[in-house]
Amino acid sequence: MTASGPSLKRRVASAAGWNLLATLCERLISFAVFVLVVRHIAPTAIGVVTLATVFIDMSVLISDGGLADTLIRHESPTDRTYSTAFWANLALGLGMAAVVIALAHPLALFYEMPDLETIVDAMSPLFLLSTLGIVPFARVSREFGFRTLAYRSMTSTFAGGFAAVILAFAGFGIWALVAQRLVAMLASTIMLWSVAPWIPRWQFSRAECRDLLWFGMKVTGSTICHQLTGTVVIMVLGAFCGSAAVGFYRLAQRLYDVVTQFTIMPLLRVALRAFSITLDDRERFTATYLHMTGAISMIGMGAFFGLGALAAPTVTLVFGPQWLPAAKLLTIMSISAVPMCCVVFLWPALTACGRPGQLQLFSMIEVAASAGVTALAAPWGVVAVAVAQVLRAFAMVPYAFWLLARLAGIKPAAMLGKLWAPVTAASIMAFALFLLVGQQSAAMHSLTQLAIDVPVGIGLFGLALVILVPDEVAAVRRALRSRFGARPTPSVS
């Protein structure tokens, strides 16, 4: 599959636009359900569900084997390739499900949380449902069928959210969150098979399986390590600080993740295919990387810094005053937007360059650093852990820049040239918002406070960007206007 420069830009913009639409729908429904449940449940209960969820999600990543990304990157997969991937992935999923069920009881004993075992067992069908959707997802993604994937995501999210709302109003509490995951995954898998009607053959190539898993497991290893960078914090907090600390940390993390999904994920989901297409032309590859980094920084940096500056009224309005301790954690977490934007495309870039081993090493170092700083900071409480995680993220940036320069030919100076203006503009905005919040009456309702502060923050951030980098702002505007300009119809074969 090849694409000219302008055509690729249109397809990437269109794909990112559809991803944004799907993400918006998915996260709004998911977040609304989360808010509905959280407002009526104690932090300790949310902490138990959080521990179960991170354990399940990590295990599902292992069972996926990185085969979806391997198939997307594959030059010319045959029907035998797809069938081999399907049967290998199915075996991985069933095997991992058995392991997780066996470990559920020991985990509950270790954390002294009896409900943890029941929740883990109830979520175990996610393994089978996830593995069944891997090959259809890869086939549609290879053809830039992101509009189709967006419809699938929105429909399945609505189905899961509908089931969760019914259960929440019926008084099932945290079980509404469990049902949401199961119903959404079931609907997603059914829709993937309906839009990519493919029947696996009774074919299996050991050689192809070895090649697919060799690359896929390396990609998965780096992805798992990347996930562990955050989830290891939850695991350590649960052991040292208890389920209430996990609940507060998870709530702050959830708000941070919502902004990530809106600002980072739309472009990140199409980055691997875009980098793979431009790999033979290093000038185009570098230009694509820098363009996407600049765009994602300008869109995301203001949102993260603004959220950090307005964390207290946001948490109070959305979740209620009983969750206010999470606001300080959210403010601290927002600072990590800077290192995140520095390294956000490291994974797809090095994957496209065929360097999963380097990614895996980078991710392993991240996990070790995350676990180490969390264990050191945990005795001083959850706030100290949040600060330690931000410092760890900044410490990894020089290593990421070195990898990009050595393996992908992207110089640190070029990266910093794309990042300085968004960071400066966001810092100016955040400082002004902190001053504004400090001058506002403590009796002011949080909704009124946000109604005043959010437009002020958006205006300040936009004005600062226009002054600092007017050409870059104009380029982002053009990209956003054309995001639905190209709507390729996927032809899955």
C-alpha positions as CSV (number, residue, x, y, z in Angstrom):
1,M,0.0,0.0,0.0
2,T,1.4,3.3,-1.0
3,A,0.2,6.9,-0.8
4,S,1.4,10.2,-2.1
5,G,2.3,13.0,0.3
6,P,-0.9,15.1,0.1
7,S,-3.1,11.9,-0.1
8,L,-1.5,10.6,3.1
9,K,-2.0,13.9,4.9
10,R,-5.7,13.8,4.0
11,R,-6.1,10.2,5.0
12,V,-4.3,10.8,8.3
13,A,-6.3,13.9,9.0
14,S,-9.5,12.1,8.1
15,A,-8.6,9.0,10.2
16,A,-7.6,11.2,13.2
17,G,-11.0,13.1,12.8
18,W,-13.0,9.9,12.9
19,N,-10.9,8.6,15.8
20,L,-11.6,11.9,17.6
21,L,-15.3,11.5,17.0
22,A,-15.3,7.9,18.2
23,T,-13.1,8.8,21.2
24,L,-15.4,11.7,22.1
25,C,-18.5,9.4,22.1
26,E,-16.7,6.6,23.9
27,R,-15.2,8.6,26.6
28,L,-18.2,10.8,27.3
29,I,-20.4,7.7,27.8
30,S,-17.8,5.9,29.8
31,F,-17.0,8.9,31.9
32,A,-20.7,9.7,32.5
33,V,-21.3,6.1,33.8
34,F,-18.1,6.4,35.9
35,V,-19.3,9.6,37.4
36,L,-22.8,8.2,38.1
37,V,-21.3,5.2,40.0
38,V,-18.5,7.1,41.8
39,R,-20.7,9.7,43.3
40,H,-22.5,7.0,45.3
41,I,-19.6,4.7,46.2
42,A,-16.8,5.1,48.7
43,P,-13.2,5.5,47.6
44,T,-12.3,2.1,49.1
45,A,-14.7,0.3,46.8
46,I,-13.4,2.1,43.7
47,G,-9.9,1.1,44.8
48,V,-10.8,-2.5,44.8
49,V,-12.4,-2.3,41.3
50,T,-9.3,-0.4,40.1
51,L,-7.0,-3.1,41.2
52,A,-9.0,-5.8,39.5
53,T,-9.2,-3.7,36.3
54,V,-5.5,-3.0,36.0
55,F,-4.8,-6.7,36.6
56,I,-7.3,-7.8,33.9
57,D,-6.1,-5.1,31.4
58,M,-2.5,-6.1,31.8
59,S,-3.3,-9.7,31.2
60,V,-5.4,-8.9,28.1
61,L,-2.5,-7.1,26.6
62,I,-0.3,-10.2,27.1
63,S,-3.0,-12.4,25.5
64,D,-3.2,-10.1,22.5
65,G,0.4,-10.9,21.7
66,G,0.9,-7.7,19.7
67,L,-0.6,-9.5,16.7
68,A,-2.9,-6.6,15.6
69,D,0.1,-4.2,15.3
70,T,2.1,-6.9,13.6
71,L,-0.6,-7.5,11.0
72,I,-1.1,-3.8,10.4
73,R,2.6,-3.3,9.7
74,H,2.9,-6.5,7.6
75,E,3.7,-5.8,4.0
76,S,1.5,-8.4,2.3
77,P,-0.4,-10.7,4.7
78,T,-2.1,-13.7,3.1
79,D,-5.1,-15.6,4.2
80,R,-2.8,-18.2,5.8
81,T,-1.2,-15.3,7.7
82,Y,-4.5,-14.1,9.1
83,S,-5.6,-17.7,10.0
84,T,-2.3,-18.4,11.7
85,A,-2.6,-15.2,13.7
86,F,-6.2,-16.0,14.6
87,W,-5.5,-19.5,16.0
88,A,-2.3,-18.3,17.8
89,N,-4.2,-15.4,19.4
90,L,-7.1,-17.6,20.4
91,A,-4.8,-20.0,22.2
92,L,-3.0,-17.1,24.0
93,G,-6.4,-15.7,25.1
94,L,-7.7,-18.9,26.6
95,G,-4.5,-19.7,28.3
96,M,-4.2,-16.3,29.9
97,A,-7.8,-16.5,31.1
98,A,-7.0,-19.7,32.9
99,V,-3.9,-18.2,34.5
100,V,-5.9,-15.1,35.7
101,I,-8.7,-17.2,37.2
102,A,-6.1,-19.3,39.1
103,L,-4.4,-16.2,40.5
104,A,-7.5,-14.3,41.5
105,H,-7.7,-15.9,45.0
106,P,-4.0,-15.4,45.9
107,L,-4.3,-11.7,44.8
108,A,-7.3,-11.2,47.0
109,L,-5.4,-12.7,50.0
110,F,-2.3,-10.5,49.3
111,Y,-4.3,-7.2,49.2
112,E,-6.7,-8.4,51.9
113,M,-9.7,-7.5,49.7
114,P,-12.1,-10.5,49.4
115,D,-14.2,-8.8,46.7
116,L,-11.2,-8.6,44.4
117,E,-11.4,-12.3,43.5
118,T,-15.1,-12.1,42.5
119,I,-14.6,-9.1,40.3
120,V,-11.6,-10.6,38.5
121,D,-13.5,-13.9,37.8
122,A,-16.5,-11.9,36.5
123,M,-14.3,-10.0,34.0
124,S,-12.4,-13.0,32.7
125,P,-14.6,-13.4,29.6
126,L,-12.9,-10.2,28.3
127,F,-9.9,-12.4,27.2
128,L,-11.9,-14.5,24.7
129,L,-13.9,-11.5,23.4
130,S,-10.7,-9.4,22.9
131,T,-8.8,-12.1,21.0
132,L,-11.7,-12.8,18.7
133,G,-11.6,-9.2,17.4
134,I,-7.8,-8.9,16.8
135,V,-7.7,-10.0,13.1
136,P,-10.8,-8.2,11.9
137,F,-9.5,-5.0,13.6
138,A,-6.2,-5.3,11.8
139,R,-7.8,-6.0,8.4
140,V,-9.9,-2.8,8.6
141,S,-7.1,-0.7,10.0
142,R,-4.8,-1.7,7.1
143,E,-7.2,-0.1,4.7
144,F,-7.6,3.1,6.8
145,G,-11.1,2.1,7.6
146,F,-11.2,4.3,10.6
147,R,-14.7,5.6,9.9
148,T,-15.9,2.0,10.1
149,L,-14.0,1.5,13.3
150,A,-15.4,4.8,14.7
151,Y,-19.0,3.5,14.1
152,R,-18.1,0.3,15.8
153,S,-16.5,2.0,18.8
154,M,-19.5,4.4,19.3
155,T,-22.1,1.7,19.0
156,S,-20.3,-0.7,21.4
157,T,-19.7,2.0,23.9
158,F,-23.3,3.0,23.8
159,A,-24.4,-0.6,24.4
160,G,-22.0,-0.9,27.4
161,G,-23.0,2.4,28.8
162,F,-26.7,1.6,28.5
163,A,-26.3,-1.6,30.4
164,A,-24.2,0.1,33.1
165,V,-26.7,2.9,33.6
166,I,-29.6,0.4,34.0
167,L,-27.6,-1.6,36.6
168,A,-26.4,1.6,38.4
169,F,-30.0,2.8,38.8
170,A,-31.0,-0.6,40.0
171,G,-28.5,-0.4,42.8
172,F,-25.8,-2.7,41.6
173,G,-23.1,-0.1,42.3
174,I,-19.6,-1.1,41.1
175,W,-21.0,-4.1,39.2
176,A,-22.3,-1.5,36.7
177,L,-18.7,-0.8,35.8
178,V,-18.0,-4.5,35.3
179,A,-21.0,-5.0,33.1
180,Q,-20.1,-2.0,31.1
181,R,-16.7,-3.5,30.1
182,L,-18.2,-6.9,29.2
183,V,-21.2,-5.7,27.1
184,A,-19.0,-3.1,25.3
185,M,-16.4,-5.7,24.4
186,L,-19.1,-8.2,23.2
187,A,-20.8,-5.6,21.0
188,S,-17.4,-4.4,19.6
189,T,-16.4,-8.0,18.7
190,I,-19.7,-8.7,16.9
191,M,-19.5,-5.5,14.9
192,L,-15.9,-6.1,13.9
193,W,-16.8,-9.5,12.4
194,S,-19.8,-7.9,10.7
195,V,-17.8,-5.2,8.9
196,A,-14.9,-7.6,8.1
197,P,-16.7,-10.8,7.1
198,W,-13.8,-13.2,7.1
199,I,-13.8,-16.9,8.1
200,P,-10.5,-18.3,9.5
201,R,-9.2,-21.3,7.6
202,W,-8.0,-24.5,9.2
203,Q,-4.5,-23.4,8.3
204,F,-1.5,-22.8,10.6
205,S,2.0,-22.1,9.7
206,R,4.6,-22.6,12.4
207,A,7.1,-20.4,10.5
208,E,4.6,-17.5,10.2
209,C,3.5,-17.9,13.7
210,R,7.0,-17.8,14.9
211,D,7.7,-14.6,12.9
212,L,4.4,-13.0,13.9
213,L,4.9,-13.7,17.6
214,W,8.6,-12.8,17.5
215,F,7.8,-9.3,16.4
216,G,4.4,-9.1,18.2
217,M,5.7,-10.2,21.5
218,K,8.4,-7.6,21.4
219,V,5.8,-4.9,20.6
220,T,3.6,-6.3,23.3
221,G,6.5,-6.4,25.7
222,S,7.1,-2.7,25.3
223,T,3.4,-2.0,25.4
224,I,3.0,-4.0,28.6
225,C,5.9,-2.2,30.2
226,H,4.4,1.1,29.1
227,Q,1.1,0.2,30.8
228,L,3.0,-1.1,33.8
229,T,4.6,2.3,34.2
230,G,1.2,3.6,35.4
231,T,-0.4,0.5,36.8
232,V,2.5,-0.4,39.0
233,V,1.7,2.7,40.9
234,I,-1.8,1.3,41.6
235,M,-0.4,-2.0,42.7
236,V,2.2,-0.5,45.0
237,L,-0.3,2.0,46.5
238,G,-2.7,-0.8,47.2
239,A,-0.1,-2.7,49.1
240,F,1.4,0.3,51.0
241,C,-1.4,2.8,51.3
242,G,-4.7,0.9,51.1
243,S,-7.7,1.0,48.8
244,A,-8.7,4.6,49.7
245,A,-5.4,6.0,48.3
246,V,-5.9,3.8,45.2
247,G,-9.4,5.3,44.8
248,F,-8.2,8.9,45.0
249,Y,-5.2,8.3,42.7
250,R,-7.4,6.4,40.2
251,L,-10.0,9.2,40.1
252,A,-7.3,11.8,39.3
253,Q,-5.8,9.4,36.8
254,R,-9.2,8.9,35.2
255,L,-9.6,12.6,34.6
256,Y,-6.1,12.8,33.2
257,D,-6.9,9.9,30.9
258,V,-10.0,11.6,29.6
259,V,-8.0,14.5,28.4
260,T,-5.4,12.1,26.9
261,Q,-8.1,10.3,24.9
262,F,-9.4,13.6,23.5
263,T,-6.1,15.2,22.6
264,I,-3.5,12.4,22.2
265,M,-5.2,9.2,21.0
266,P,-6.8,10.4,17.8
267,L,-3.4,11.0,16.2
268,L,-1.6,8.2,18.1
269,R,-4.0,5.6,16.7
270,V,-3.1,6.4,13.1
271,A,0.6,7.2,13.7
272,L,1.9,3.6,13.2
273,R,0.3,3.3,9.7
274,A,1.4,6.8,8.7
275,F,5.0,6.2,9.8
276,S,5.1,2.8,8.1
277,I,4.0,4.3,4.8
278,T,6.6,7.1,4.9
279,L,9.4,4.8,6.1
280,D,11.2,4.6,2.7
281,D,11.5,8.4,2.5
282,R,13.2,9.6,5.6
283,E,12.6,13.2,4.8
284,R,8.8,12.6,4.7
285,F,9.1,10.4,7.7
286,T,10.8,13.1,9.8
287,A,8.4,15.8,8.5
288,T,5.4,13.6,9.4
289,Y,6.7,12.9,12.9
290,L,7.5,16.6,13.6
291,H,4.2,17.8,12.2
292,M,2.2,15.3,14.3
293,T,4.2,16.2,17.4
294,G,3.6,19.9,16.9
295,A,-0.1,19.4,16.3
296,I,-0.6,17.2,19.3
297,S,1.4,19.5,21.6
298,M,-0.6,22.6,20.6
299,I,-3.9,20.8,21.1
300,G,-3.1,18.9,24.2
301,M,-0.7,21.1,26.3
302,G,-3.3,23.7,27.0
303,A,-5.9,21.1,28.0
304,F,-3.6,19.4,30.5
305,F,-2.2,22.5,32.1
306,G,-5.7,24.0,32.2
307,L,-7.1,20.9,33.9
308,G,-4.3,21.1,36.5
309,A,-4.9,24.7,37.3
310,L,-8.7,24.1,37.6
311,A,-8.5,20.7,39.3
312,A,-10.3,21.6,42.5
313,P,-13.5,23.0,41.0
314,T,-13.5,20.3,38.3
315,V,-13.3,17.4,40.8
316,T,-15.8,19.1,43.1
317,L,-18.3,19.6,40.3
318,V,-18.0,16.2,38.6
319,F,-17.5,13.8,41.5
320,G,-18.5,15.7,44.6
321,P,-16.6,17.4,47.5
322,Q,-15.8,14.0,49.1
323,W,-13.3,13.4,46.3
324,L,-11.5,16.8,46.7
325,P,-8.2,15.1,47.9
326,A,-7.8,13.9,44.3
327,A,-7.6,17.5,43.0
328,K,-4.0,18.0,44.3
329,L,-3.0,14.7,42.6
330,L,-4.5,15.9,39.3
331,T,-2.6,19.2,39.5
332,I,0.6,17.3,39.9
333,M,-0.2,14.8,37.2
334,S,-0.9,17.6,34.7
335,I,2.8,18.6,34.7
336,S,3.7,15.3,33.1
337,A,2.0,16.4,29.9
338,V,5.4,17.9,28.9
339,P,7.4,14.7,28.9
340,M,4.4,12.8,27.5
341,C,4.3,15.1,24.4
342,C,8.1,14.6,24.1
343,V,7.8,10.8,23.7
344,V,4.3,10.2,22.7
345,F,5.2,9.0,19.2
346,L,8.3,7.1,20.2
347,W,6.4,3.8,20.2
348,P,4.8,4.0,16.7
349,A,8.0,5.5,15.2
350,L,10.4,2.8,16.4
351,T,7.8,0.1,15.7
352,A,7.6,1.3,12.1
353,C,11.4,1.3,11.9
354,G,11.4,-2.3,13.0
355,R,13.0,-1.6,16.4
356,P,10.7,-3.3,18.9
357,G,13.6,-4.5,21.0
358,Q,14.7,-1.0,21.7
359,L,11.2,-0.1,22.7
360,Q,11.0,-3.0,25.0
361,L,14.3,-2.0,26.7
362,F,13.0,1.6,27.1
363,S,9.7,0.4,28.5
364,M,11.5,-2.0,30.9
365,I,13.6,0.9,32.2
366,E,10.5,3.0,32.6
367,V,8.7,0.2,34.6
368,A,11.7,-0.3,36.9
369,A,12.0,3.4,37.5
370,S,8.3,3.8,38.1
371,A,8.2,0.9,40.6
372,G,11.4,2.2,42.3
373,V,10.3,5.7,42.8
374,T,6.8,4.6,43.9
375,A,8.2,2.3,46.5
376,L,10.5,5.0,47.8
377,A,7.8,7.6,47.9
378,A,4.9,5.5,49.2
379,P,5.8,5.8,52.9
380,W,5.2,9.6,52.6
381,G,1.8,9.2,51.1
382,V,0.0,9.3,47.7
383,V,1.0,13.0,47.0
384,A,4.6,12.1,47.2
385,V,4.0,9.2,44.8
386,A,2.4,11.5,42.3
387,V,5.4,13.9,42.5
388,A,7.8,11.0,42.1
389,Q,6.1,9.9,38.9
390,V,6.3,13.3,37.3
391,L,10.0,13.5,38.1
392,R,10.5,10.0,36.6
393,A,8.7,11.0,33.4
394,F,11.0,14.0,32.9
395,A,14.1,11.8,33.6
396,M,13.2,9.5,30.7
397,V,13.0,12.3,28.1
398,P,16.8,12.5,27.3
399,Y,16.9,8.7,26.7
400,A,13.9,9.0,24.4
401,F,15.5,11.8,22.4
402,W,18.6,9.8,22.0
403,L,16.7,6.8,20.7
404,L,14.8,9.0,18.2
405,A,18.0,10.6,16.9
406,R,19.9,7.3,16.6
407,L,17.2,5.0,15.3
408,A,14.8,7.3,13.5
409,G,17.0,10.2,12.5
410,I,14.9,12.8,14.4
411,K,17.1,15.4,16.1
412,P,16.3,16.7,19.6
413,A,16.6,20.3,18.5
414,A,13.9,19.7,15.9
415,M,11.7,18.2,18.6
416,L,12.2,21.0,21.0
417,G,11.4,23.4,18.2
418,K,8.0,22.0,18.1
419,L,7.4,21.9,21.8
420,W,8.7,25.2,23.2
421,A,5.8,27.3,22.1
422,P,3.0,25.1,23.4
423,V,4.8,24.6,26.8
424,T,5.3,28.4,27.1
425,A,1.8,29.3,26.2
426,A,0.4,26.6,28.6
427,S,2.6,27.8,31.4
428,I,1.4,31.4,31.0
429,M,-2.2,30.3,30.9
430,A,-1.8,28.1,34.0
431,F,-0.1,30.8,36.0
432,A,-2.9,33.2,35.2
433,L,-5.6,30.7,36.1
434,F,-4.0,30.0,39.5
435,L,-4.0,33.7,40.2
436,L,-7.6,34.0,39.1
437,V,-8.7,31.0,41.2
438,G,-7.0,32.5,44.2
439,Q,-8.9,35.7,43.9
440,Q,-12.3,34.0,43.6
441,S,-14.6,33.6,46.6
442,A,-14.5,30.3,48.4
443,A,-18.3,30.4,48.4
444,M,-18.5,30.5,44.6
445,H,-20.1,27.5,43.1
446,S,-17.7,25.3,41.1
447,L,-19.9,25.5,38.0
448,T,-19.8,29.3,38.1
449,Q,-16.1,29.2,38.7
450,L,-15.5,27.0,35.7
451,A,-17.8,29.0,33.5
452,I,-15.6,32.0,34.1
453,D,-12.2,30.4,34.2
454,V,-12.3,28.0,31.2
455,P,-13.0,30.7,28.6
456,V,-10.3,32.9,30.1
457,G,-7.8,30.0,29.9
458,I,-8.7,29.1,26.3
459,G,-8.4,32.7,25.3
460,L,-5.0,33.2,27.0
461,F,-3.6,30.0,25.6
462,G,-4.8,30.7,22.0
463,L,-3.5,34.3,22.1
464,A,-0.1,33.2,23.4
465,L,0.2,30.6,20.6
466,V,-0.8,33.1,17.9
467,I,1.8,35.5,19.1
468,L,4.5,32.9,19.5
469,V,4.0,30.6,16.4
470,P,1.3,32.1,14.1
471,D,2.3,29.8,11.2
472,E,1.9,26.6,13.2
473,V,-1.5,27.7,14.5
474,A,-2.7,28.3,11.0
475,A,-1.5,24.8,9.9
476,V,-3.3,23.1,12.7
477,R,-6.5,25.0,11.8
478,R,-6.2,23.8,8.2
479,A,-5.7,20.2,9.4
480,L,-8.8,20.4,11.7
481,R,-11.0,21.8,8.9
482,S,-10.0,19.0,6.5
483,R,-10.3,16.2,9.0
484,F,-13.4,14.8,7.3
485,G,-12.3,15.8,3.8
486,A,-11.2,12.3,2.7
487,R,-13.4,9.4,3.6
488,P,-12.0,6.3,2.0
489,T,-14.2,3.3,2.0
490,P,-12.4,0.3,3.4
491,S,-12.2,-2.7,1.0
492,V,-11.2,-5.6,3.2
493,S,-9.7,-8.4,1.2
